[in-house]
Amino acid sequence: MRVGAFELYEPIPELKDPCVLATLWPWIDVNNVGSLTLSEVETQFDAKELGRLVKPGHFFDFTRYRPTLYYEEGIRKLRVPNVALRYAKRAKGKDLIFLRLLEPHALSEFYVDSVLKVLSFLKAKRYCLLGSMYDAVPHTKPLIVNGGAIGAETENEFKKTGAQRSSYEGPTSIVTLITQKGPELGMETIWFILSLPQYVSLEEDYVGKVRLMEILNLLYNIPMNDEDFKKALKQRELIDQKAERTPELKGLLPQLETLYELRVRERGGARSGKASSEIEEILWRISGKDFGKA
């Protein structure tokens, strides 16, 4: 069945007050935190594919999102970047829809409208965007979560998490329109964006994953994986060790911790306790030193 730019596989499942869990790559998926989190929940609930874009090349530049070759039972195949919808039915609680969005390069308004149309068709009641961005924060403190919500129920959920309401102003993704237009279609929206240390680059950030899973556990009763805590602890220990051997960062950490305390105390979001240009310069200089990698 064609819905907007998506092809849905029939028969279409009947979903109970579905909640959409979404990520956006690469704009707000630093260290793959959102992707890791969705993979965890999809695995837990044995998610099944529901549909995907019919012509992803209408929206994506394949010189930027590269197709990949792979072999399956000795046969050479090509995997084309796409946006797939998956779903999971739960015995208790809301059913789930999983949406791994890619930043579009063309026909962006049609892309956004198609996402909204297919979620409306599936009668999604809530859209929850999960992600992460680099920030001038220290690894020695609990991760700051910025975000917001539109809708009475999601406003209450947002307050329940203790996240900071974002006051960010500046460049963003066209996909942000989904959170803005969703409520017009009866779909409340909520978003949680982690602030990650600018000097820590990881393929799999388990400290970030644990933080997002804590939120999903609190709001939607999604179980957490004990192994993630062990991996997060090990990563934190490795970062501590490498920070100790990096004089520039070791000297900068007290300033980052002071800025962090200002932000938490004022609860002013991303603009509170803004880092100076000197601090930003040092952070960029020490970025990419494989912090947290064995």
Legacy VTK file of the C-alpha trace (Angstrom):
# vtk DataFile Version 3.0
C-alpha trace
ASCII
DATASET POLYDATA
POINTS 294 float
0.000 0.000 0.000
1.382 3.412 -0.993
1.180 6.181 1.625
2.956 9.361 0.597
6.485 8.365 -0.455
6.316 5.115 1.553
5.270 1.618 0.553
3.673 -0.268 3.466
3.543 -4.060 3.468
0.122 -5.631 3.737
-1.610 -6.733 5.818
-1.142 -3.570 7.868
-0.956 -4.498 11.584
-3.422 -2.997 14.043
-1.351 -1.081 16.564
-2.447 -0.021 20.038
-1.900 3.737 20.618
1.509 3.474 18.951
4.431 5.564 20.119
7.073 6.439 17.521
10.723 6.225 18.590
12.809 8.126 16.046
16.425 9.043 15.363
17.946 11.413 12.823
21.293 10.602 11.234
23.782 12.205 10.997
22.516 15.540 12.323
21.753 14.480 15.888
23.216 11.001 16.256
26.687 11.792 17.612
28.519 8.613 18.680
25.515 6.667 17.343
23.702 7.018 20.670
20.200 7.204 19.181
20.912 4.345 16.769
22.256 2.148 19.578
19.175 2.855 21.667
16.739 2.016 18.877
18.643 -1.182 18.077
18.348 -2.252 21.706
14.586 -1.698 21.849
13.991 -3.243 18.420
15.848 -6.367 19.516
14.014 -6.576 22.835
10.596 -6.514 21.200
11.457 -8.414 18.001
10.581 -5.513 15.701
9.387 -6.287 12.190
9.687 -4.157 9.081
6.473 -2.424 8.066
7.548 -0.426 5.023
10.121 1.882 3.466
10.570 4.700 0.984
9.746 3.653 -2.572
12.380 5.889 -4.204
14.976 6.978 -1.633
16.993 8.619 -4.414
14.330 11.320 -4.625
15.495 12.562 -1.216
19.079 11.428 -0.696
22.350 12.154 -2.497
24.038 8.769 -2.894
27.464 10.400 -3.120
26.905 11.477 0.504
25.065 8.412 1.788
26.943 5.701 -0.066
25.300 2.449 -1.189
27.261 -0.563 0.071
28.125 -3.917 -1.482
27.720 -7.139 0.491
27.539 -10.862 -0.109
24.600 -13.065 0.858
25.048 -16.819 0.359
27.788 -16.092 -2.160
25.667 -13.653 -4.184
26.892 -10.062 -4.518
24.195 -7.539 -3.577
23.821 -3.784 -3.187
22.291 -2.093 -0.143
20.798 1.329 -0.926
20.389 3.847 1.942
16.731 4.130 2.826
14.314 4.968 5.632
12.476 1.934 6.973
9.531 1.741 9.340
9.499 -1.083 11.884
6.967 -1.953 14.547
6.606 -4.028 17.685
3.458 -5.088 19.518
3.620 -5.252 23.303
1.498 -7.238 25.719
1.497 -4.267 28.102
1.813 -0.610 27.267
1.745 1.203 23.965
2.878 -0.520 20.792
6.003 0.897 19.185
6.964 2.217 15.759
10.671 2.649 14.978
11.817 5.283 12.518
15.466 5.846 11.578
15.369 9.084 9.646
18.118 10.298 7.319
18.704 13.991 6.727
17.219 14.741 3.266
19.169 16.496 0.504
16.244 17.226 -1.831
12.425 17.489 -1.845
12.610 18.053 1.900
9.067 19.327 2.384
7.640 16.303 0.548
9.864 14.057 2.680
8.559 15.581 5.920
4.958 15.524 4.698
5.314 11.841 3.739
6.627 10.935 7.185
3.739 12.798 8.815
1.234 11.195 6.451
2.396 7.643 7.124
2.518 8.174 10.906
-0.975 9.669 10.804
-2.162 6.697 8.741
-0.757 4.351 11.400
-2.589 6.422 14.068
0.571 7.254 15.991
-0.296 9.053 19.227
3.213 10.171 20.165
6.480 10.979 18.374
9.629 10.748 20.487
12.894 11.896 18.894
16.086 10.615 20.530
19.539 11.972 19.762
22.829 13.494 20.818
25.110 16.391 19.914
28.602 17.507 20.893
28.764 20.176 23.575
31.256 21.891 25.885
30.560 19.531 28.792
32.900 17.370 30.898
32.821 13.577 30.912
33.128 13.677 34.712
29.500 14.758 35.266
26.102 13.176 34.511
25.003 13.839 30.941
22.766 16.849 30.394
19.569 16.119 28.473
18.033 18.990 26.507
14.689 18.875 24.755
11.069 19.878 24.777
7.517 18.721 24.175
4.299 19.804 22.469
1.077 18.450 23.948
-0.428 18.085 27.413
0.665 14.484 28.022
4.148 14.899 26.562
4.658 18.089 28.579
3.981 16.084 31.734
6.321 13.325 30.554
9.057 15.831 29.793
8.840 17.346 33.290
8.937 13.854 34.784
12.352 13.158 33.237
14.021 16.257 34.698
15.462 17.172 31.281
16.398 20.789 30.576
14.154 22.702 28.217
16.293 23.677 25.249
16.667 27.359 24.441
18.856 26.726 21.384
18.574 29.161 18.494
20.430 28.595 15.237
20.763 26.201 12.289
18.719 23.026 12.511
17.280 20.212 10.400
14.199 20.488 8.188
13.091 17.274 9.919
12.358 19.420 12.994
9.093 20.224 11.209
7.838 16.789 12.243
7.874 17.801 15.913
6.204 21.109 15.019
3.469 19.796 12.698
2.737 16.495 14.450
0.356 18.000 17.020
-1.752 19.473 14.203
-2.486 15.867 13.187
-3.275 14.687 16.722
0.226 13.333 17.418
1.919 14.810 20.489
5.682 15.240 20.217
8.638 15.081 22.580
12.392 15.155 22.024
15.484 14.374 24.080
18.952 15.412 22.906
22.012 14.464 24.975
24.955 16.848 25.372
28.093 14.744 24.843
31.703 15.797 25.602
33.118 17.399 22.487
36.447 15.618 22.912
35.035 12.065 23.066
34.514 10.333 19.719
33.168 6.765 19.833
31.536 4.327 17.451
29.325 3.090 20.279
28.767 5.399 23.243
27.316 3.305 26.038
27.251 6.124 28.593
24.906 7.970 26.252
22.882 4.862 25.501
22.323 4.161 29.199
21.051 7.714 29.702
18.509 7.473 26.880
17.426 4.012 28.021
16.809 5.439 31.497
14.359 7.894 29.952
12.578 5.197 27.928
12.392 2.974 30.992
10.859 5.799 33.031
8.307 6.889 30.431
7.433 3.704 28.551
8.536 0.888 30.868
11.175 -0.367 28.429
13.673 -2.645 30.239
17.342 -1.742 30.457
20.241 -4.043 29.605
22.596 -4.703 32.542
25.503 -5.251 30.141
25.218 -1.634 29.011
26.085 -0.431 32.521
29.267 -2.512 32.506
30.282 -1.216 29.066
29.521 2.371 30.099
31.669 2.014 33.219
34.566 0.609 31.197
34.347 3.461 28.673
34.291 6.006 31.467
37.416 4.466 33.013
39.243 4.574 29.659
38.301 8.223 29.153
39.538 9.049 32.677
42.863 7.374 31.949
43.395 9.121 28.635
42.289 12.491 30.004
44.894 12.087 32.741
47.540 11.666 30.028
46.355 14.719 28.056
47.654 17.878 29.793
45.465 20.304 27.807
42.274 18.471 28.709
43.336 17.859 32.302
43.825 21.605 32.728
40.529 22.405 31.005
38.279 20.034 32.964
37.842 22.316 36.023
36.535 25.093 33.732
34.145 22.709 31.976
32.896 21.484 35.345
32.252 25.064 36.466
30.289 25.796 33.285
28.367 22.559 33.789
27.352 23.543 37.329
26.132 26.929 36.052
23.960 25.248 33.440
22.475 22.770 35.870
21.829 25.443 38.491
20.229 27.878 36.078
18.515 25.119 34.071
18.691 27.413 31.085
19.469 24.819 28.434
22.108 25.086 25.760
22.772 28.833 26.015
23.372 28.910 29.759
26.998 28.750 30.877
28.290 29.257 27.347
31.912 28.255 26.734
34.386 30.957 25.737
36.039 30.924 22.310
39.315 29.910 23.996
37.704 26.851 25.557
36.042 25.940 22.259
39.396 26.208 20.478
41.072 23.861 22.950
38.209 21.370 22.709
38.427 21.211 18.935
42.195 20.840 19.111
41.995 17.784 21.357
38.980 16.244 19.610
39.505 12.921 17.878
42.210 11.593 20.188
40.388 8.265 20.521
39.118 8.950 24.021
37.233 5.975 25.381
38.722 3.478 22.928
40.780 0.572 24.151
LINES 1 295
294 0 1 2 3 4 5 6 7 8 9 10 11 12 13 14 15 16 17 18 19 20 21 22 23 24 25 26 27 28 29 30 31 32 33 34 35 36 37 38 39 40 41 42 43 44 45 46 47 48 49 50 51 52 53 54 55 56 57 58 59 60 61 62 63 64 65 66 67 68 69 70 71 72 73 74 75 76 77 78 79 80 81 82 83 84 85 86 87 88 89 90 91 92 93 94 95 96 97 98 99 100 101 102 103 104 105 106 107 108 109 110 111 112 113 114 115 116 117 118 119 120 121 122 123 124 125 126 127 128 129 130 131 132 133 134 135 136 137 138 139 140 141 142 143 144 145 146 147 148 149 150 151 152 153 154 155 156 157 158 159 160 161 162 163 164 165 166 167 168 169 170 171 172 173 174 175 176 177 178 179 180 181 182 183 184 185 186 187 188 189 190 191 192 193 194 195 196 197 198 199 200 201 202 203 204 205 206 207 208 209 210 211 212 213 214 215 216 217 218 219 220 221 222 223 224 225 226 227 228 229 230 231 232 233 234 235 236 237 238 239 240 241 242 243 244 245 246 247 248 249 250 251 252 253 254 255 256 257 258 259 260 261 262 263 264 265 266 267 268 269 270 271 272 273 274 275 276 277 278 279 280 281 282 283 284 285 286 287 288 289 290 291 292 293
